[in-house]
């Protein structure tokens, strides 16, 4: 049976190509909001970090009504580190809108998400967005998308995918490059081109869990699509998974919600093809199948790509521990990390020999830094190690993760970028001029990108755009030189004063201002030399009763470098930790005693 009253689509694209803004306009023009309702921009980016960074981190569901057809729309993340989110939500849909920026064209993540959609055989609608950009290249971008489809071995039908030209900001869509007046052509295209779900109403109920939400009141909330039959509230069910990683067990559906616009609306029953949220089943995880009690038939689930980067999370044991955070013990950190596993399938957490330390593996630095940022906002204090890549042994050889990096820079910066990436074992794959800029494509070991972002922005005077996506594992490429800078380390515990900072700034670039509380072994700046330098930023000027003209003029301090969480993670050396608290980010030496570190160095 075909559900003509329903369409399930996902919007996939590279980061910052305008998915969430387009969903805003689809909701507005479909009449989801009242005419006088105040609606903020990027309404789907619901958490603070998404709003601040302007990126989507979690896949989210919404629905719109058009011509008596309910269109379930899933807004997916565009950043490669959240690829696990994209992979699994594609199981819930029958078609995708592939969004491509009219100026940038297809980028690494466009390739990644498109490949996943093609593997599942989904129908694809190509949407060229931001056609109002002054540097838009509409014809070239359409050709680049077709080349990408050929490159990914798309079928003849997928190569004939329709193309729409949109401006998400203005809320227009058109079949021609001239632009339109509203989103109606997009809605019509979804109805006519995306297949209605083919469902079996007969037979036992089957439901695949594709996402997990968590609520303090009801526990885990499973989100997924009913594949067969009818699901009812208070129904007895059997739960298990396709790969037999857990034993089949019984449960009961306590509540069920359908998604209407941005709200979850309670319902008593739903049919095959519907995307619903259910609660009341303990230990439910992504990839599980829920069936009618006694009729368990598991559904296959896409294997989520493995993590490539690992860090250690430990209890904060610095002299300032416990001053700012609410959750500071091992138990707090352990519970929080294992709670994150409930909804993030790309994350791995394992215990170490040290009871206070946990190994946390994810899809990239960004993936793990978002987790750290969320934890500190919730009131956690922790110590984080430098990121390191996860190696694999394949056919007896050591292999490492390789990233495909696309770099868009002004022409006069190409030389310095190629030189830096060459020393980090990057291999140039392609080089194409786009107007006055140059687009370079490299394959580079994931560890070669650690600490490069800030250098890249300096080398390109802030005008460069860099994005990467995991490509695969290749044999170990050899040693990569470590960071050339050393650290400026605080000599004693106390408050940094202007006089001490004035003398220290001659030795390197500072990270702190006067009045900052410091402790022995805390990193207060970067040294241009490769060795660490101990500086006394708490040193006060000795008072005498002699005054000399000019010597007591106001001391001028160079403004310090403000380190964001990502900057600090990039700067970390192997013998350093990042102390993260709700109000502060401090870099520190693992061994705080300057004397002890000097002894350890002498032994080496």
TORMAR-293383 format. One line per 4 residues: their letters; for each residue x, y, z of C-alpha. Coordinates in steps of 0.5 Angstrom, whole numbers, padded with zeros to 4 digits. Each point is the difference from the previous one (the first is absolute). Layout:
! residues N
a = X,Y,Z | ... $
This chain:
! residues 604
xxxx = 0000,0000,0000 | 0002,0007,-0002 | -0001,0006,0005 | -0001,0006,-0004 $
xxxx = -0002,0004,0006 | 0008,0000,0002 | 0007,0002,-0002 | 0006,-0001,0004 $
xxxx = 0006,0004,-0003 | 0007,0002,0003 | 0004,0006,-0001 | 0007,-0001,-0001 $
xxxx = 0006,0005,-0002 | 0007,0002,0002 | 0000,0004,0006 | -0002,0008,-0001 $
xxxx = -0004,-0002,-0006 | -0007,0003,0003 | -0004,-0006,0002 | -0003,0002,0006 $
xxxx = -0001,0007,-0003 | -0004,-0004,-0006 | -0004,-0004,0005 | -0002,0007,0004 $
xxxx = -0003,0002,-0007 | -0003,-0007,-0001 | -0004,0001,0007 | -0002,0007,-0001 $
xxxx = -0003,-0001,-0007 | -0003,-0006,0001 | -0004,0003,0006 | 0003,-0003,0006 $
xxxx = 0000,0006,0003 | -0006,0005,0002 | 0001,0007,-0004 | 0001,0004,0006 $
xxxx = 0005,-0005,0003 | 0007,0002,0002 | 0005,-0005,-0003 | 0007,0001,0001 $
xxxx = 0005,-0002,-0005 | 0003,-0007,-0001 | -0006,-0002,0004 | 0003,-0008,-0001 $
xxxx = 0007,0002,0003 | -0003,-0001,0007 | 0006,0000,0005 | 0004,0006,0002 $
xxxx = 0007,-0003,-0003 | -0004,-0001,-0007 | -0002,0007,0000 | 0007,0003,0002 $
xxxx = 0004,-0004,-0005 | -0006,0000,-0005 | 0001,-0007,-0002 | -0005,-0006,0001 $
xxxx = 0003,-0005,0005 | -0006,-0005,0001 | -0005,-0002,-0005 | -0007,0002,0001 $
xxxx = -0007,-0002,-0002 | -0006,0005,-0002 | -0006,-0001,-0005 | -0004,0005,-0005 $
xxxx = -0007,-0001,-0003 | 0000,0001,-0007 | -0006,-0002,-0005 | -0003,-0004,0006 $
xxxx = 0007,-0004,0000 | 0004,0000,0006 | 0007,0001,-0002 | 0005,-0002,0006 $
xxxx = 0007,0004,-0001 | 0006,-0002,0004 | 0005,0005,0000 | 0007,-0003,0001 $
xxxx = 0007,0002,0002 | 0005,0003,-0005 | 0007,-0001,0003 | 0003,-0006,-0001 $
xxxx = 0002,-0002,0007 | -0008,-0001,0001 | 0000,-0005,-0006 | -0003,-0005,0005 $
xxxx = -0007,0004,0001 | 0000,0000,-0008 | 0001,-0007,-0001 | -0006,-0003,0004 $
xxxx = -0005,0005,-0001 | 0000,-0001,-0008 | -0003,-0007,0002 | -0006,0004,0002 $
xxxx = -0001,0003,-0007 | -0002,-0001,-0007 | 0003,0006,-0003 | 0005,0005,0001 $
xxxx = 0001,0007,-0002 | 0008,0001,-0001 | 0001,0008,0001 | 0006,0003,-0003 $
xxxx = 0003,0007,0001 | -0001,0004,-0007 | 0007,0003,0001 | 0004,-0006,0004 $
xxxx = -0003,-0006,-0004 | 0001,-0007,0002 | 0005,-0001,0007 | 0003,-0006,0003 $
xxxx = -0007,-0001,0005 | -0004,0001,-0007 | 0004,-0006,-0002 | -0001,-0004,0006 $
xxxx = -0007,0001,0001 | -0002,-0001,-0007 | 0004,-0007,0000 | -0004,-0002,0006 $
xxxx = -0007,0002,-0004 | 0002,-0004,-0006 | 0002,-0006,0003 | -0007,0000,0003 $
xxxx = -0003,0001,-0007 | -0004,0006,0002 | -0003,0005,-0005 | 0004,0007,0000 $
xxxx = -0002,0007,-0001 | 0006,0004,-0002 | -0002,0007,0004 | 0005,0006,-0002 $
xxxx = 0000,0005,0006 | 0002,0007,0001 | -0001,0002,-0008 | -0001,0007,0003 $
xxxx = 0008,0000,0001 | 0004,0005,-0004 | 0005,-0005,-0001 | -0005,-0006,-0002 $
xxxx = 0002,-0005,-0006 | -0006,-0003,-0001 | 0002,-0004,-0007 | 0006,-0002,0003 $
xxxx = -0002,-0003,0006 | -0006,-0004,-0003 | 0006,-0003,-0004 | 0004,-0001,0006 $
xxxx = -0006,-0004,0003 | -0001,-0004,-0006 | 0008,-0002,0000 | -0001,-0002,0007 $
xxxx = -0006,-0004,-0001 | 0004,-0004,-0006 | 0006,0000,0005 | -0004,-0004,0005 $
xxxx = -0003,-0005,-0005 | -0007,0003,0000 | -0005,-0004,-0004 | -0003,0003,-0006 $
xxxx = -0006,0002,0003 | 0004,0003,0006 | 0004,0004,-0005 | -0007,0003,-0003 $
xxxx = -0002,0003,0007 | -0004,0006,-0001 | 0004,0007,0002 | -0003,0006,0003 $
xxxx = 0002,0007,0001 | -0001,0003,0007 | 0001,0006,0005 | -0001,-0003,0007 $
xxxx = 0001,0007,0003 | -0005,0003,-0005 | -0005,-0006,0000 | 0000,-0001,-0007 $
xxxx = 0001,-0007,-0005 | 0000,0000,-0007 | 0001,-0005,-0006 | 0004,0005,-0004 $
xxxx = 0006,0004,0002 | -0004,0007,0000 | -0003,-0002,0007 | -0007,0000,0003 $
xxxx = -0005,0003,0004 | -0001,-0005,0005 | 0001,-0008,0003 | -0006,-0003,-0004 $
xxxx = 0005,-0003,-0006 | 0004,-0003,0006 | -0007,-0003,0003 | -0002,-0003,-0006 $
xxxx = 0006,-0003,-0002 | 0000,-0004,0007 | -0007,-0002,-0002 | 0001,-0002,-0007 $
xxxx = 0008,-0003,0001 | 0001,-0003,0007 | -0004,-0007,0000 | -0005,0000,0005 $
xxxx = 0001,-0006,0005 | -0001,-0007,-0002 | -0003,-0003,0006 | -0003,-0007,0002 $
xxxx = -0006,0001,0005 | -0001,-0007,0001 | 0005,-0005,0004 | 0003,0002,0007 $
xxxx = 0002,0007,0001 | 0008,0002,-0001 | 0003,0006,0002 | 0008,0002,-0001 $
xxxx = 0003,0005,0005 | 0004,0005,-0004 | 0001,0005,0006 | 0000,0001,0007 $
xxxx = -0003,0006,0004 | 0001,0001,0008 | -0005,0003,0005 | 0001,0000,0008 $
xxxx = -0007,-0002,0001 | -0002,-0006,-0005 | 0008,-0002,-0001 | 0002,-0002,-0007 $
xxxx = -0005,0002,-0006 | 0001,-0004,-0007 | -0001,0003,-0006 | -0001,-0004,-0007 $
xxxx = -0005,-0002,-0005 | -0005,-0006,0000 | 0002,-0005,-0005 | -0006,-0004,0000 $
xxxx = -0007,-0001,0003 | -0003,0005,0006 | 0003,0002,0006 | -0004,0002,0006 $
xxxx = 0001,0003,0007 | 0000,-0006,0006 | 0002,-0005,-0005 | 0004,-0006,0002 $
xxxx = 0007,0000,-0004 | 0006,-0004,-0001 | 0007,0004,-0001 | 0006,-0003,-0003 $
xxxx = 0005,0002,-0005 | 0002,-0003,-0007 | 0008,-0001,0002 | -0003,-0004,0006 $
xxxx = 0005,0004,0005 | -0006,0000,0005 | -0005,-0006,0002 | -0007,0001,-0002 $
xxxx = -0004,0003,0006 | -0007,0002,0001 | -0003,0008,0001 | -0006,0004,-0001 $
xxxx = -0001,0006,-0004 | -0003,0006,0006 | 0000,0006,-0004 | 0000,0001,-0008 $
xxxx = 0001,0007,-0003 | -0001,0002,-0008 | 0004,0006,-0002 | -0004,0006,-0002 $
xxxx = 0004,0006,-0002 | 0005,0002,0006 | -0005,-0004,0005 | -0001,-0007,0002 $
xxxx = -0007,-0002,0000 | -0002,-0006,0004 | -0004,-0005,-0004 | -0003,-0007,0002 $
xxxx = 0002,-0004,-0006 | 0004,0001,-0007 | 0001,-0004,-0006 | 0006,-0002,-0004 $
xxxx = 0004,0005,-0004 | -0002,0005,0006 | 0006,0003,0004 | -0001,0000,0007 $
xxxx = 0003,0001,0007 | -0001,-0005,0006 | 0002,-0001,0007 | -0001,-0005,0005 $
xxxx = 0005,-0005,-0002 | 0006,-0001,0004 | 0007,0000,-0003 | -0002,0001,-0007 $
xxxx = 0005,0002,-0004 | 0001,0002,-0008 | 0000,-0006,-0005 | -0005,-0004,0005 $
xxxx = -0006,-0003,-0003 | -0007,0001,0003 | -0005,-0006,-0002 | -0007,-0003,0002 $
xxxx = 0001,-0004,0007 | 0002,-0007,-0002 | 0001,0002,-0008 | 0008,0002,0000 $
xxxx = 0003,0002,-0007 | 0006,0004,0001 | 0001,0006,-0006 | 0007,0001,-0002 $
xxxx = 0003,0006,0002 | 0006,0004,-0003 | 0007,-0001,0003 | 0002,0007,0003 $
xxxx = 0007,0002,-0002 | 0005,-0001,0005 | 0003,0006,0004 | 0007,0002,-0002 $
xxxx = 0002,0005,0006 | 0001,-0002,0007 | 0001,0005,0006 | 0000,-0002,0008 $
xxxx = -0004,0003,0004 | 0002,0001,0008 | -0002,0003,0006 | 0002,0007,0001 $
xxxx = 0006,-0001,0005 | 0003,0007,-0001 | 0001,0005,0006 | -0006,0004,-0002 $
xxxx = -0005,-0007,0000 | -0007,0001,0002 | 0000,0008,0001 | -0005,0001,-0006 $
xxxx = -0003,-0007,-0002 | -0006,-0004,0003 | 0002,-0007,-0003 | 0007,-0001,0002 $
xxxx = 0001,-0008,0002 | 0002,-0006,-0004 | -0008,-0002,0001 | -0003,0006,-0003 $
xxxx = 0005,0000,-0006 | -0001,-0008,-0001 | -0008,0001,0000 | 0000,0006,-0005 $
xxxx = 0005,-0004,-0005 | -0005,-0006,0000 | -0006,0004,0000 | 0003,0003,-0006 $
xxxx = 0001,-0007,-0003 | -0008,-0001,0000 | -0001,0006,-0006 | 0007,0000,-0003 $
xxxx = 0001,-0006,-0004 | 0007,0002,-0003 | 0003,0001,0007 | 0004,-0005,0004 $
xxxx = 0002,0000,0007 | 0004,-0005,0004 | 0003,0000,0007 | 0008,0000,0001 $
xxxx = 0004,-0003,0005 | 0000,0006,0004 | -0007,0001,0003 | 0000,0007,-0001 $
xxxx = 0001,0000,-0008 | -0005,-0002,-0005 | 0002,-0001,-0008 | -0005,0004,-0004 $
xxxx = 0000,-0001,-0008 | -0003,0003,-0005 | -0001,0002,-0007 | 0005,0006,0000 $
xxxx = 0002,0006,0004 | -0006,0004,-0001 | -0004,-0006,0002 | 0003,0000,0007 $
xxxx = 0001,0007,0001 | -0008,0001,0000 | 0000,-0006,0005 | 0005,0004,0005 $
xxxx = -0004,0007,-0002 | -0007,-0003,0002 | 0003,-0003,0007 | 0003,0006,0002 $
xxxx = -0006,0004,-0001 | -0004,-0005,0004 | 0005,0001,0006 | 0005,-0005,-0001 $
xxxx = 0008,0000,0001 | 0005,-0004,-0003 | 0007,-0001,-0003 | 0001,-0002,-0007 $
xxxx = 0006,-0002,-0004 | 0002,0001,-0007 | -0004,-0003,-0005 | 0004,-0006,-0004 $
xxxx = -0002,-0004,-0006 | -0002,-0008,0001 | 0004,-0004,-0004 | -0002,-0007,-0003 $
xxxx = 0004,-0006,-0002 | -0002,-0002,-0007 | 0003,-0006,-0003 | 0006,0000,0005 $
xxxx = 0001,0007,-0002 | -0001,0007,0005 | -0006,0004,-0004 | -0002,0007,0002 $
xxxx = -0006,0004,-0001 | 0000,0005,-0007 | -0004,0006,-0001 | -0002,0003,-0006 $
xxxx = 0001,0008,0001 | -0003,0005,-0005 | 0004,0007,0001 | -0003,0006,-0003 $
xxxx = 0005,0006,0000 | 0002,0006,-0003 | 0005,-0001,-0006 | 0006,0003,0004 $
xxxx = 0000,-0004,0006 | 0000,-0007,-0004 | 0008,-0001,0001 | 0000,0001,0007 $
xxxx = -0006,-0005,0001 | 0003,-0005,-0005 | 0007,0000,0004 | -0004,-0001,0007 $
xxxx = -0004,-0006,-0002 | 0006,-0003,-0004 | 0004,0000,0006 | -0006,-0003,0004 $
xxxx = 0000,-0006,-0005 | -0006,0003,-0005 | -0001,-0002,-0007 | -0003,0005,-0005 $
xxxx = -0005,-0004,-0004 | -0003,0006,-0004 | 0001,0008,-0001 | -0006,0004,-0003 $
xxxx = 0000,0007,-0001 | -0007,0003,0002 | 0000,0008,-0002 | 0006,0003,0004 $
xxxx = 0000,-0006,0005 | 0003,-0007,-0001 | -0003,-0006,0003 | 0005,-0005,0002 $
xxxx = -0002,-0008,0002 | 0005,-0004,0004 | 0000,-0007,0003 | 0004,0001,0007 $
xxxx = 0000,-0004,0006 | -0005,0002,0006 | 0006,0001,0005 | 0003,0005,-0005 $
xxxx = -0006,0005,0001 | 0001,0000,0007 | 0002,0007,0002 | 0000,0003,-0007 $
xxxx = -0007,0004,0000 | 0003,0006,0003 | 0006,0000,-0004 | -0004,-0001,-0006 $
xxxx = -0004,0007,0002 | 0006,0004,0001 | 0003,-0003,-0007 | -0006,0002,-0004 $
xxxx = -0001,0007,0004 | -0007,-0003,0003 | -0003,-0001,-0007 | 0002,-0007,-0001 $
xxxx = -0006,-0006,0000 | 0002,-0007,0002 | -0004,-0006,0001 | 0001,-0007,0001 $
xxxx = -0003,-0007,-0001 | 0002,-0007,0002 | 0003,-0004,-0006 | 0002,-0006,0003 $
xxxx = 0006,-0004,0003 | 0007,0000,-0004 | 0007,-0003,0002 | 0003,0005,0005 $
xxxx = 0004,0006,-0003 | 0006,0001,0005 | 0001,0005,0005 | -0003,0007,0000 $
xxxx = 0004,0006,0003 | -0003,0002,0007 | -0002,0007,0001 | 0006,0005,0000 $
xxxx = -0002,0004,0006 | 0001,-0001,0007 | -0004,0002,0006 | 0001,0006,0005 $
xxxx = -0002,-0004,0007 | -0001,0004,0006 | 0005,0000,0006 | -0005,0000,0006 $
xxxx = -0007,0001,0002 | -0003,0007,0001 | -0003,0005,-0004 | 0003,0003,-0007 $
xxxx = 0002,0007,0001 | 0002,0005,-0005 | 0007,0000,0002 | 0001,-0007,-0001 $
xxxx = -0004,0000,-0007 | 0004,0005,-0003 | 0007,-0003,0002 | -0003,-0007,-0003 $
xxxx = -0003,0003,-0006 | 0007,0001,-0003 | 0001,-0008,0000 | -0006,-0002,-0004 $
xxxx = -0008,0001,-0001 | -0004,0000,0006 | -0007,-0003,0001 | -0002,0004,0007 $
xxxx = -0001,0007,0002 | 0002,0003,0007 | -0005,-0002,0006 | 0000,-0007,-0003 $
xxxx = 0001,-0006,0005 | 0006,-0004,-0002 | 0003,-0006,0004 | 0007,-0003,-0001 $
xxxx = 0000,-0005,-0006 | -0005,0004,-0004 | 0001,0002,-0007 | -0001,0008,-0001 $
xxxx = 0003,0001,-0007 | 0004,-0003,-0006 | 0007,0001,-0001 | 0003,0001,-0007 $
xxxx = 0006,-0006,0002 | -0002,-0007,0000 | 0002,-0001,0008 | -0005,0002,0005 $
xxxx = 0002,0006,0004 | -0002,0002,0008 | -0002,0007,0001 | -0002,0003,0006 $
xxxx = -0006,0004,-0002 | -0002,0002,0008 | 0007,0003,0001 | -0002,0007,0003 $
xxxx = 0005,0006,-0001 | 0004,0002,0007 | -0002,0006,0003 | 0006,0005,0001 $
xxxx = 0000,0007,0002 | 0004,0002,-0006 | -0004,0003,-0006 | 0003,0000,-0007 $
xxxx = -0003,0005,-0005 | -0003,-0005,-0006 | 0001,-0007,0004 | -0007,0000,0003 $
xxxx = -0004,0002,-0006 | -0006,-0005,-0001 | 0002,-0006,-0003 | -0003,-0002,-0006 $
xxxx = -0002,-0007,-0001 | -0002,-0003,-0007 | -0007,-0003,0000 | 0000,-0008,0001 $
xxxx = -0002,-0005,-0004 | -0007,-0002,0002 | 0000,-0008,-0001 | -0007,-0003,-0002 $
xxxx = -0001,-0008,0002 | 0002,-0002,-0007 | 0007,0004,0000 | 0002,-0002,0007 $
xxxx = -0001,-0008,-0003 | 0004,0002,-0006 | 0005,0003,0005 | 0001,-0006,0005 $
xxxx = 0007,-0003,0000 | 0000,-0008,0002 | 0003,0002,0007 | -0006,0005,0001 $
xxxx = -0007,0000,0002 | -0006,0004,-0001 | -0004,0002,0006 | -0007,0002,-0002 $
xxxx = -0005,0003,0005 | -0007,0003,-0001 | 0004,0007,0000 | 0007,-0001,-0002 $
xxxx = 0004,-0004,-0005 | 0007,-0001,0003 | 0006,-0003,-0003 | 0005,-0004,0005 $
xxxx = 0006,-0004,0000 | -0002,-0008,0002 | 0006,0001,0006 | -0002,0007,0003 $
xxxx = 0007,0000,0004 | 0005,0004,-0004 | 0006,-0003,0004 | -0003,-0007,-0002 $
xxxx = -0001,0001,-0007 | 0008,0003,0000 | 0002,-0007,0003 | -0004,-0004,-0005 $
xxxx = 0003,0004,-0006 | 0007,-0001,0003 | -0001,-0008,0001 | -0002,0000,-0008 $
